[in-house]
Amino acid sequence: MSQNFQTNYQPLDGGGGVVNVSLGEENETPDEHDDLSPQNHSGMLFHVEPKSNKSRWNHMEDLDTFFIRVYQFHQKNGFICMILQQFFELFQFIFVIFFTSFLFTCIDYDIIFRNKLPPDQGADFNSTHKITLSDAILTHDECAANFTWKLNFFIVMATFVWILKIVYFGLMVFQYWEIKQFFNKALSIQDGDLSNITWEEVEQRVMEVQVEQRMCIHKEVLTELDIYHRILRFTNYFIAMVNKGVIPLKFDMPFIGEIVFLTKGLRYNIDALLFWHPLWGPLSPFKNSWHLSDEYKRTEKRQELADELNKKILYLGIANLVLFPFVFFIQILYSFFSNAELIKREPGSLGSRRWSHYAEIYLRHFNELDHELKARLNRGYKASTQYMNIFSSPILAVVSQHVAFIGGSVLAVLAALTVYDEDVIQVEHVLTIMTILGAVLAGCRVFIPEDNLVFCPEVLMRRILGEVHYLPDNWRDKAHTSRVRQEFSQLFQYRVVHIIEELVSPIVTPLILIFSLRFKSQEIVDFYRNFTVEVVGVGDVCSFAQMDIRRHGSPTWQPDMLSVIDEPQMPNKPAQATDGGKTELSLLHFTMTNPKWQPPQDSSAFITALKTQAQKDMNALPTLQEENALYSSLNSLSCGGGLPLGVTSMMPPSWMASQGLQRSQLVNRGLRGGMNRLEGSRHGGSGGILTSINQHLDQSSVNIGNSSVTSGPALDPVMAPSTMGPSSFMIGGGLGPSSFLSPGGHALPQDLTAVDMSLSTLYLHEIHQRRRSRAAYTDTPRIFVPPTTTHYQSSASPYNLHPSDSPLSPSVSFQQKQEKTPFLTNP
């Protein structure tokens, strides 16, 4: 393979020509070649090493690990913060071990509970005397006598783990010091500026350093997708395996039904089995962090590799069973010390909810970094909480109301007596009763519905979909059912359920490995062989992570204006297409968060077709509403409070100027944790349909004041026969300036990229639902017809865009008429 190495050459003073030196000519004397002084060779070019220290990062071998550390360094706010975090985690671990040993061996609990007298107290000691902590603490010899072999074994195991953590901490110090030098010298970013710089800016500077220093020797220019592939190589594999059902995470339990189980412990074991790690590299299918073993690419090795993987999973499950007591004990200690103070301060915190580990995989796009996923889930948290709170059991509500009344009455009396005379609290068990009653009241409030709560499950579910981007198709129009609520609770679970799952994980994980995952070894081997592609300069990656619409896209998730010429290349087989439109939605998300990325030809055709269809629906908005996918999307987005900003950003500059507003006022961002937590570019330029419609309307120059078109291309007289433009339709619908401005006159602090992504997601889901509805109400199968007009791409591409009405243009149906609903406000 040819390699292109670049060097820097500078001519010395005194000449600009190049001296042609022929070593084989006899008329040249050796002295002329030995003297390399500038006087004799004024025109010779000499190689000059760059003065910068950037050259220390050229030709790096393991770019995967390097880019992962670069991302972590940026997200964790620099070297000092990372070192302090690791140091205190080491201290916390050893504190838990020694503090637990102290509680078990060095405390005389009989003295604390007044079951016996302190040994140094005389006969005059009575119940009125106070017991101090020093009275209950045993001597050194007494503590040593209480150590059992079980406790000693636990301490030895914990000490061994702690020593490993110290070694890892030492290595991490040197590794991240190198990353600090890379940020400070190569990227010219100081640690104090990390919280004010987005990841997109760091990414652009890394690509500039690649051009200068060739960190990757196999590729001259790195793209954003190359960097994401290296950071998320194994994460993309795991997301794809869960999406295709290769890794079993759903189980049918007797008397319970289907449950979902994924914990940190189970994920750690799966990563150890299937992906590369420096500690257990020989056990995984990967030779190193960027290359899959060649055996997994050969069909004849299929059965042999499956049997070998089966044995590895079995042995790992047995090892988990052997270490179960130790891991379970550590899990109990960490759960107790982590949640005890929170429960004491906020007893109702166990009734709050959080996204499950399964939700973090199911709802994650391909090539989506951790901070991008967290931002999306945080935006969907409020609507998810409201959705779960509108459901309540009438029986539990009645019981909780009466229990809360009785418990509250007793607690009020005890509190009143304590205020009257503080000696009441010293009465035996009074403090205990008050604490228990407070916890009972907090638990009862969880089951008692709010009086002012509005029951609008469908509206809330659409709001959730706009933020989290993925929900099953069979949930549509069934959000009010208990089945959907139960399934959604597997994604958005109680915090106490999460704690219980983590506690039982040490015993459940080996059972899953031995009795479930082990029998999926054949499918795992086949998955690696069928869905691994080699990318130049990156290595072996999951083919789903390429977001290839032609190979892994689904026909039901394609825009109507996108037609397929070579139909056999479409993934008609379910094994090739992703479930839930993950390929299409991942492509949209990556394009918006990386606006400078140039997608491949097929991906560009898909995005362009989606934008063009949205513009077409925008022109038809005043007259065709019930069968308009954009109308339904805007309607759903208005329920989430995101439409006002979206609509105002679509308004022409002339109308914005008439209202005395600036476009920059409407792009205020509500951030948490600094600019390094921001999705995409800080300038807000995204590639969704919102931006496309905005540009389309700016070109049309629709006059909002008199509801007429003053310049630009005229609207389609068939689709919009009236003189009312799309923007005036929205204003006429009650979405004027007062609807998107706060009482103080300021724009709502929402992220334009997030609003654009929400609208694009809802719009693509609407297209998908309409395609499914047409397929259900049509006897003949849907056929992609090649366009006869000018193509968007050359005939060699399987995708072509034709602007005229396609055979799959929206048509009126009973199903679509039912979906027409007026604009809704926030519940």
Salt bridges, closest charged atoms under 4 A:
GLU28 OE1 - HIS33 NE2 2.82
GLU49 OE2 - HIS47 NE2 3.20
ASP64 OD1 - ARG230 NH1 2.64
ASP64 OD2 - ARG233 NE 2.65
ASP108 OD2 - LYS116 NZ 2.88
ASP141 OD1 - HIS140 ND1 3.77
GLU178 OE1 - ARG56 NH2 3.09
ASP191 OD2 - LYS180 NZ 3.11
GLU201 OE1 - ARG682 NH2 2.90
GLU212 OE1 - LYS54 NZ 3.12
ASP226 OD2 - LYS219 NZ 2.64
ASP271 OD1 - ARG267 NE 3.23
ASP294 OD2 - LYS287 NZ 3.89
ASP294 OD1 - HIS291 NE2 3.28
GLU300 OE2 - ARG298 NE 2.97
GLU304 OE1 - LYS301 NZ 3.51
GLU308 OE2 - LYS312 NZ 3.55
GLU341 OE1 - ARG345 NH1 2.55
GLU346 OE2 - ARG345 NE 3.84
GLU360 OE2 - ARG354 NH2 3.86
GLU360 OE1 - HIS357 ND1 3.66
GLU368 OE2 - ARG376 NE 2.74
GLU368 OE2 - HIS589 NE2 3.48
ASP370 OD1 - ARG364 NH2 2.69
GLU428 OE2 - HIS429 NE2 3.34
GLU458 OE2 - HIS480 ND1 3.68
GLU467 OE1 - ARG379 NE 3.08
ASP473 OD2 - HIS768 NE2 2.82
ASP473 OD2 - ARG772 NE 3.82
GLU487 OE2 - ARG483 NH1 3.18
GLU502 OE2 - HIS357 NE2 3.20
GLU523 OE2 - LYS520 NZ 3.38
ASP526 OD1 - ARG302 NE 2.61
ASP526 OD1 - ARG529 NH1 3.08
ASP540 OD2 - HIS291 ND1 3.14
ASP540 OD2 - LYS297 NZ 2.94
ASP560 OD1 - ARG771 NH2 3.26
ASP560 OD1 - ARG774 NH2 3.19
ASP602 OD2 - ARG550 NE 3.85
GLU679 OE1 - ARG379 NH1 2.62
GLU679 OE2 - HIS589 NE2 3.69
ASP751 OD1 - ARG669 NH1 2.50
GLU766 OE2 - ARG462 NH2 2.69
GLU766 OE2 - ARG476 NH2 3.29
GLU766 OE1 - ARG770 NH1 2.45
ASP805 OD1 - LYS616 NZ 2.45
GLU819 OE2 - ARG476 NH2 3.58
GLU819 OE1 - ARG770 NH1 3.54
